[in-house]
Amino acid sequence: MPLLPMDQEWSDEILYQRYALDQDEITLIESMVRPMGGDE
């Protein structure tokens, strides 16, 4: 598990760029991982 600085906010888009994910990888992640937060 990579360690990220916690003094900033990390969005999915920023993480995708940070780890140079391609569209196929992003699509796989978004199909497998449920959003967190909200009214669950």
PDBQT receptor file of N, H, CA, C and O in Angstrom, charges set to zero:
ATOM      1  N   MET A   1       0.851  -1.161   0.000  1.00  0.00    +0.000 N 
ATOM      2  CA  MET A   1       0.000   0.000   0.000  1.00  0.00    +0.000 C 
ATOM      3  C   MET A   1       0.902   1.231   0.000  1.00  0.00    +0.000 C 
ATOM      4  O   MET A   1       1.731   1.403   0.893  1.00  0.00    +0.000 OA
ATOM      5  N   PRO A   2       0.736   2.072  -0.993  1.00  0.00    +0.000 N 
ATOM      6  CA  PRO A   2       1.553   3.293  -1.029  1.00  0.00    +0.000 C 
ATOM      7  C   PRO A   2       1.161   4.261   0.081  1.00  0.00    +0.000 C 
ATOM      8  O   PRO A   2      -0.008   4.351   0.456  1.00  0.00    +0.000 OA
ATOM      9  N   LEU A   3       2.132   4.968   0.593  1.00  0.00    +0.000 N 
ATOM     10  H   LEU A   3       3.082   4.894   0.289  1.00  0.00    +0.000 HD
ATOM     11  CA  LEU A   3       1.866   5.991   1.598  1.00  0.00    +0.000 C 
ATOM     12  C   LEU A   3       1.676   7.327   0.893  1.00  0.00    +0.000 C 
ATOM     13  O   LEU A   3       2.522   7.755   0.108  1.00  0.00    +0.000 OA
ATOM     14  N   LEU A   4       0.559   7.977   1.184  1.00  0.00    +0.000 N 
ATOM     15  H   LEU A   4      -0.128   7.630   1.822  1.00  0.00    +0.000 HD
ATOM     16  CA  LEU A   4       0.258   9.274   0.581  1.00  0.00    +0.000 C 
ATOM     17  C   LEU A   4       0.286  10.348   1.651  1.00  0.00    +0.000 C 
ATOM     18  O   LEU A   4      -0.138  10.098   2.779  1.00  0.00    +0.000 OA
ATOM     19  N   PRO A   5       0.769  11.523   1.330  1.00  0.00    +0.000 N 
ATOM     20  CA  PRO A   5       0.701  12.627   2.284  1.00  0.00    +0.000 C 
ATOM     21  C   PRO A   5      -0.765  12.923   2.603  1.00  0.00    +0.000 C 
ATOM     22  O   PRO A   5      -1.589  13.040   1.696  1.00  0.00    +0.000 OA
ATOM     23  N   MET A   6      -1.082  13.042   3.871  1.00  0.00    +0.000 N 
ATOM     24  H   MET A   6      -0.412  12.947   4.608  1.00  0.00    +0.000 HD
ATOM     25  CA  MET A   6      -2.467  13.271   4.276  1.00  0.00    +0.000 C 
ATOM     26  C   MET A   6      -2.766  14.743   4.517  1.00  0.00    +0.000 C 
ATOM     27  O   MET A   6      -3.793  15.084   5.103  1.00  0.00    +0.000 OA
ATOM     28  N   ASP A   7      -1.869  15.615   4.065  1.00  0.00    +0.000 N 
ATOM     29  H   ASP A   7      -1.035  15.338   3.589  1.00  0.00    +0.000 HD
ATOM     30  CA  ASP A   7      -2.104  17.048   4.233  1.00  0.00    +0.000 C 
ATOM     31  C   ASP A   7      -2.767  17.656   2.999  1.00  0.00    +0.000 C 
ATOM     32  O   ASP A   7      -2.815  18.877   2.851  1.00  0.00    +0.000 OA
ATOM     33  N   GLN A   8      -3.278  16.798   2.118  1.00  0.00    +0.000 N 
ATOM     34  H   GLN A   8      -3.239  15.806   2.238  1.00  0.00    +0.000 HD
ATOM     35  CA  GLN A   8      -4.012  17.275   0.952  1.00  0.00    +0.000 C 
ATOM     36  C   GLN A   8      -5.156  16.312   0.660  1.00  0.00    +0.000 C 
ATOM     37  O   GLN A   8      -5.163  15.175   1.131  1.00  0.00    +0.000 OA
ATOM     38  N   GLU A   9      -6.115  16.782  -0.118  1.00  0.00    +0.000 N 
ATOM     39  H   GLU A   9      -6.109  17.705  -0.501  1.00  0.00    +0.000 HD
ATOM     40  CA  GLU A   9      -7.260  15.960  -0.486  1.00  0.00    +0.000 C 
ATOM     41  C   GLU A   9      -6.931  15.197  -1.766  1.00  0.00    +0.000 C 
ATOM     42  O   GLU A   9      -6.386  15.764  -2.712  1.00  0.00    +0.000 OA
ATOM     43  N   TRP A  10      -7.267  13.907  -1.790  1.00  0.00    +0.000 N 
ATOM     44  H   TRP A  10      -7.710  13.446  -1.021  1.00  0.00    +0.000 HD
ATOM     45  CA  TRP A  10      -6.991  13.054  -2.938  1.00  0.00    +0.000 C 
ATOM     46  C   TRP A  10      -8.307  12.663  -3.606  1.00  0.00    +0.000 C 
ATOM     47  O   TRP A  10      -9.156  12.029  -2.979  1.00  0.00    +0.000 OA
ATOM     48  N   SER A  11      -8.476  13.031  -4.850  1.00  0.00    +0.000 N 
ATOM     49  H   SER A  11      -7.786  13.546  -5.359  1.00  0.00    +0.000 HD
ATOM     50  CA  SER A  11      -9.649  12.599  -5.614  1.00  0.00    +0.000 C 
ATOM     51  C   SER A  11      -9.248  11.391  -6.464  1.00  0.00    +0.000 C 
ATOM     52  O   SER A  11      -8.065  11.111  -6.655  1.00  0.00    +0.000 OA
ATOM     53  N   ASP A  12     -10.253  10.691  -6.962  1.00  0.00    +0.000 N 
ATOM     54  H   ASP A  12     -11.214  10.919  -6.807  1.00  0.00    +0.000 HD
ATOM     55  CA  ASP A  12      -9.962   9.568  -7.850  1.00  0.00    +0.000 C 
ATOM     56  C   ASP A  12      -9.126  10.026  -9.040  1.00  0.00    +0.000 C 
ATOM     57  O   ASP A  12      -8.152   9.372  -9.412  1.00  0.00    +0.000 OA
ATOM     58  N   GLU A  13      -9.512  11.149  -9.631  1.00  0.00    +0.000 N 
ATOM     59  H   GLU A  13     -10.303  11.680  -9.328  1.00  0.00    +0.000 HD
ATOM     60  CA  GLU A  13      -8.814  11.636 -10.816  1.00  0.00    +0.000 C 
ATOM     61  C   GLU A  13      -7.341  11.940 -10.532  1.00  0.00    +0.000 C 
ATOM     62  O   GLU A  13      -6.471  11.628 -11.344  1.00  0.00    +0.000 OA
ATOM     63  N   ILE A  14      -7.070  12.542  -9.390  1.00  0.00    +0.000 N 
ATOM     64  H   ILE A  14      -7.776  12.796  -8.730  1.00  0.00    +0.000 HD
ATOM     65  CA  ILE A  14      -5.679  12.852  -9.021  1.00  0.00    +0.000 C 
ATOM     66  C   ILE A  14      -4.883  11.560  -8.825  1.00  0.00    +0.000 C 
ATOM     67  O   ILE A  14      -3.732  11.468  -9.251  1.00  0.00    +0.000 OA
ATOM     68  N   LEU A  15      -5.493  10.570  -8.185  1.00  0.00    +0.000 N 
ATOM     69  H   LEU A  15      -6.428  10.645  -7.839  1.00  0.00    +0.000 HD
ATOM     70  CA  LEU A  15      -4.809   9.291  -7.987  1.00  0.00    +0.000 C 
ATOM     71  C   LEU A  15      -4.571   8.573  -9.310  1.00  0.00    +0.000 C 
ATOM     72  O   LEU A  15      -3.516   7.970  -9.507  1.00  0.00    +0.000 OA
ATOM     73  N   TYR A  16      -5.536   8.631 -10.211  1.00  0.00    +0.000 N 
ATOM     74  H   TYR A  16      -6.394   9.120 -10.051  1.00  0.00    +0.000 HD
ATOM     75  CA  TYR A  16      -5.355   8.003 -11.523  1.00  0.00    +0.000 C 
ATOM     76  C   TYR A  16      -4.150   8.614 -12.231  1.00  0.00    +0.000 C 
ATOM     77  O   TYR A  16      -3.346   7.902 -12.831  1.00  0.00    +0.000 OA
ATOM     78  N   GLN A  17      -4.033   9.928 -12.156  1.00  0.00    +0.000 N 
ATOM     79  H   GLN A  17      -4.686  10.507 -11.667  1.00  0.00    +0.000 HD
ATOM     80  CA  GLN A  17      -2.894  10.604 -12.786  1.00  0.00    +0.000 C 
ATOM     81  C   GLN A  17      -1.587  10.269 -12.075  1.00  0.00    +0.000 C 
ATOM     82  O   GLN A  17      -0.570  10.010 -12.718  1.00  0.00    +0.000 OA
ATOM     83  N   ARG A  18      -1.625  10.276 -10.744  1.00  0.00    +0.000 N 
ATOM     84  H   ARG A  18      -2.452  10.486 -10.222  1.00  0.00    +0.000 HD
ATOM     85  CA  ARG A  18      -0.402  10.015  -9.962  1.00  0.00    +0.000 C 
ATOM     86  C   ARG A  18       0.203   8.653 -10.306  1.00  0.00    +0.000 C 
ATOM     87  O   ARG A  18       1.422   8.510 -10.398  1.00  0.00    +0.000 OA
ATOM     88  N   TYR A  19      -0.667   7.657 -10.494  1.00  0.00    +0.000 N 
ATOM     89  H   TYR A  19      -1.657   7.774 -10.419  1.00  0.00    +0.000 HD
ATOM     90  CA  TYR A  19      -0.189   6.305 -10.761  1.00  0.00    +0.000 C 
ATOM     91  C   TYR A  19      -0.276   5.930 -12.238  1.00  0.00    +0.000 C 
ATOM     92  O   TYR A  19      -0.148   4.757 -12.589  1.00  0.00    +0.000 OA
ATOM     93  N   ALA A  20      -0.493   6.919 -13.102  1.00  0.00    +0.000 N 
ATOM     94  H   ALA A  20      -0.597   7.872 -12.816  1.00  0.00    +0.000 HD
ATOM     95  CA  ALA A  20      -0.479   6.752 -14.565  1.00  0.00    +0.000 C 
ATOM     96  C   ALA A  20      -1.355   5.585 -15.023  1.00  0.00    +0.000 C 
ATOM     97  O   ALA A  20      -0.927   4.747 -15.817  1.00  0.00    +0.000 OA
ATOM     98  N   LEU A  21      -2.583   5.544 -14.510  1.00  0.00    +0.000 N 
ATOM     99  H   LEU A  21      -2.931   6.225 -13.865  1.00  0.00    +0.000 HD
ATOM    100  CA  LEU A  21      -3.501   4.485 -14.907  1.00  0.00    +0.000 C 
ATOM    101  C   LEU A  21      -4.094   4.794 -16.271  1.00  0.00    +0.000 C 
ATOM    102  O   LEU A  21      -4.400   5.944 -16.586  1.00  0.00    +0.000 OA
ATOM    103  N   ASP A  22      -4.252   3.745 -17.076  1.00  0.00    +0.000 N 
ATOM    104  H   ASP A  22      -4.004   2.811 -16.820  1.00  0.00    +0.000 HD
ATOM    105  CA  ASP A  22      -4.890   3.957 -18.378  1.00  0.00    +0.000 C 
ATOM    106  C   ASP A  22      -6.405   3.749 -18.241  1.00  0.00    +0.000 C 
ATOM    107  O   ASP A  22      -6.890   3.347 -17.184  1.00  0.00    +0.000 OA
ATOM    108  N   GLN A  23      -7.140   4.026 -19.312  1.00  0.00    +0.000 N 
ATOM    109  H   GLN A  23      -6.747   4.353 -20.171  1.00  0.00    +0.000 HD
ATOM    110  CA  GLN A  23      -8.596   3.987 -19.237  1.00  0.00    +0.000 C 
ATOM    111  C   GLN A  23      -9.122   2.593 -18.894  1.00  0.00    +0.000 C 
ATOM    112  O   GLN A  23     -10.120   2.482 -18.183  1.00  0.00    +0.000 OA
ATOM    113  N   ASP A  24      -8.486   1.536 -19.375  1.00  0.00    +0.000 N 
ATOM    114  H   ASP A  24      -7.675   1.627 -19.953  1.00  0.00    +0.000 HD
ATOM    115  CA  ASP A  24      -8.915   0.175 -19.035  1.00  0.00    +0.000 C 
ATOM    116  C   ASP A  24      -8.777  -0.086 -17.541  1.00  0.00    +0.000 C 
ATOM    117  O   ASP A  24      -9.660  -0.696 -16.938  1.00  0.00    +0.000 OA
ATOM    118  N   GLU A  25      -7.687   0.365 -16.938  1.00  0.00    +0.000 N 
ATOM    119  H   GLU A  25      -6.969   0.861 -17.428  1.00  0.00    +0.000 HD
ATOM    120  CA  GLU A  25      -7.480   0.186 -15.497  1.00  0.00    +0.000 C 
ATOM    121  C   GLU A  25      -8.507   0.988 -14.700  1.00  0.00    +0.000 C 
ATOM    122  O   GLU A  25      -9.043   0.500 -13.705  1.00  0.00    +0.000 OA
ATOM    123  N   ILE A  26      -8.776   2.202 -15.133  1.00  0.00    +0.000 N 
ATOM    124  H   ILE A  26      -8.341   2.598 -15.941  1.00  0.00    +0.000 HD
ATOM    125  CA  ILE A  26      -9.755   3.054 -14.455  1.00  0.00    +0.000 C 
ATOM    126  C   ILE A  26     -11.139   2.426 -14.535  1.00  0.00    +0.000 C 
ATOM    127  O   ILE A  26     -11.864   2.395 -13.541  1.00  0.00    +0.000 OA
ATOM    128  N   THR A  27     -11.507   1.929 -15.701  1.00  0.00    +0.000 N 
ATOM    129  H   THR A  27     -10.917   1.954 -16.508  1.00  0.00    +0.000 HD
ATOM    130  CA  THR A  27     -12.808   1.283 -15.881  1.00  0.00    +0.000 C 
ATOM    131  C   THR A  27     -12.938   0.072 -14.966  1.00  0.00    +0.000 C 
ATOM    132  O   THR A  27     -13.987  -0.127 -14.354  1.00  0.00    +0.000 OA
ATOM    133  N   LEU A  28     -11.898  -0.732 -14.864  1.00  0.00    +0.000 N 
ATOM    134  H   LEU A  28     -11.046  -0.570 -15.362  1.00  0.00    +0.000 HD
ATOM    135  CA  LEU A  28     -11.919  -1.895 -13.980  1.00  0.00    +0.000 C 
ATOM    136  C   LEU A  28     -12.106  -1.466 -12.529  1.00  0.00    +0.000 C 
ATOM    137  O   LEU A  28     -12.951  -2.020 -11.827  1.00  0.00    +0.000 OA
ATOM    138  N   ILE A  29     -11.342  -0.502 -12.078  1.00  0.00    +0.000 N 
ATOM    139  H   ILE A  29     -10.655  -0.052 -12.649  1.00  0.00    +0.000 HD
ATOM    140  CA  ILE A  29     -11.453  -0.013 -10.700  1.00  0.00    +0.000 C 
ATOM    141  C   ILE A  29     -12.864   0.483 -10.426  1.00  0.00    +0.000 C 
ATOM    142  O   ILE A  29     -13.463   0.124  -9.413  1.00  0.00    +0.000 OA
ATOM    143  N   GLU A  30     -13.398   1.304 -11.318  1.00  0.00    +0.000 N 
ATOM    144  H   GLU A  30     -12.911   1.596 -12.142  1.00  0.00    +0.000 HD
ATOM    145  CA  GLU A  30     -14.715   1.888 -11.092  1.00  0.00    +0.000 C 
ATOM    146  C   GLU A  30     -15.829   0.847 -11.155  1.00  0.00    +0.000 C 
ATOM    147  O   GLU A  30     -16.900   1.069 -10.589  1.00  0.00    +0.000 OA
ATOM    148  N   SER A  31     -15.609  -0.273 -11.824  1.00  0.00    +0.000 N 
ATOM    149  H   SER A  31     -14.739  -0.453 -12.284  1.00  0.00    +0.000 HD
ATOM    150  CA  SER A  31     -16.618  -1.330 -11.866  1.00  0.00    +0.000 C 
ATOM    151  C   SER A  31     -16.560  -2.226 -10.631  1.00  0.00    +0.000 C 
ATOM    152  O   SER A  31     -17.529  -2.920 -10.326  1.00  0.00    +0.000 OA
ATOM    153  N   MET A  32     -15.425  -2.217  -9.911  1.00  0.00    +0.000 N 
ATOM    154  H   MET A  32     -14.637  -1.653 -10.159  1.00  0.00    +0.000 HD
ATOM    155  CA  MET A  32     -15.239  -3.123  -8.775  1.00  0.00    +0.000 C 
ATOM    156  C   MET A  32     -15.380  -2.457  -7.409  1.00  0.00    +0.000 C 
ATOM    157  O   MET A  32     -15.690  -3.133  -6.428  1.00  0.00    +0.000 OA
ATOM    158  N   VAL A  33     -15.160  -1.156  -7.327  1.00  0.00    +0.000 N 
ATOM    159  H   VAL A  33     -14.908  -0.607  -8.124  1.00  0.00    +0.000 HD
ATOM    160  CA  VAL A  33     -15.105  -0.460  -6.040  1.00  0.00    +0.000 C 
ATOM    161  C   VAL A  33     -16.326   0.435  -5.884  1.00  0.00    +0.000 C 
ATOM    162  O   VAL A  33     -16.615   1.270  -6.741  1.00  0.00    +0.000 OA
ATOM    163  N   ARG A  34     -17.044   0.244  -4.766  1.00  0.00    +0.000 N 
ATOM    164  H   ARG A  34     -16.809  -0.434  -4.070  1.00  0.00    +0.000 HD
ATOM    165  CA  ARG A  34     -18.208   1.085  -4.473  1.00  0.00    +0.000 C 
ATOM    166  C   ARG A  34     -17.756   2.432  -3.943  1.00  0.00    +0.000 C 
ATOM    167  O   ARG A  34     -16.740   2.522  -3.253  1.00  0.00    +0.000 OA
ATOM    168  N   PRO A  35     -18.511   3.492  -4.265  1.00  0.00    +0.000 N 
ATOM    169  CA  PRO A  35     -18.201   4.802  -3.671  1.00  0.00    +0.000 C 
ATOM    170  C   PRO A  35     -18.361   4.758  -2.152  1.00  0.00    +0.000 C 
ATOM    171  O   PRO A  35     -19.223   4.044  -1.640  1.00  0.00    +0.000 OA
ATOM    172  N   MET A  36     -17.546   5.506  -1.439  1.00  0.00    +0.000 N 
ATOM    173  H   MET A  36     -16.845   6.086  -1.855  1.00  0.00    +0.000 HD
ATOM    174  CA  MET A  36     -17.632   5.582   0.022  1.00  0.00    +0.000 C 
ATOM    175  C   MET A  36     -18.284   6.893   0.420  1.00  0.00    +0.000 C 
ATOM    176  O   MET A  36     -18.258   7.872  -0.327  1.00  0.00    +0.000 OA
ATOM    177  N   GLY A  37     -18.869   6.895   1.612  1.00  0.00    +0.000 N 
ATOM    178  H   GLY A  37     -18.891   6.100   2.219  1.00  0.00    +0.000 HD
ATOM    179  CA  GLY A  37     -19.492   8.109   2.121  1.00  0.00    +0.000 C 
ATOM    180  C   GLY A  37     -20.941   8.190   1.706  1.00  0.00    +0.000 C 
ATOM    181  O   GLY A  37     -21.494   7.253   1.131  1.00  0.00    +0.000 OA
ATOM    182  N   GLY A  38     -21.547   9.318   2.003  1.00  0.00    +0.000 N 
ATOM    183  H   GLY A  38     -21.098  10.080   2.470  1.00  0.00    +0.000 HD
ATOM    184  CA  GLY A  38     -22.941   9.501   1.622  1.00  0.00    +0.000 C 
ATOM    185  C   GLY A  38     -23.894   8.865   2.615  1.00  0.00    +0.000 C 
ATOM    186  O   GLY A  38     -23.618   8.824   3.814  1.00  0.00    +0.000 OA
ATOM    187  N   ASP A  39     -25.007   8.373   2.117  1.00  0.00    +0.000 N 
ATOM    188  H   ASP A  39     -25.231   8.406   1.143  1.00  0.00    +0.000 HD
ATOM    189  CA  ASP A  39     -26.094   7.864   2.967  1.00  0.00    +0.000 C 
ATOM    190  C   ASP A  39     -26.125   6.348   3.061  1.00  0.00    +0.000 C 
ATOM    191  O   ASP A  39     -27.208   5.775   3.187  1.00  0.00    +0.000 OA
ATOM    192  N   GLU A  40     -25.018   5.697   3.008  1.00  0.00    +0.000 N 
ATOM    193  H   GLU A  40     -24.138   6.162   2.907  1.00  0.00    +0.000 HD
ATOM    194  CA  GLU A  40     -24.979   4.237   3.014  1.00  0.00    +0.000 C 
ATOM    195  C   GLU A  40     -25.482   3.662   4.302  1.00  0.00    +0.000 C 
ATOM    196  O   GLU A  40     -25.513   2.442   4.464  1.00  0.00    +0.000 OA
TER     197      GLU A  40
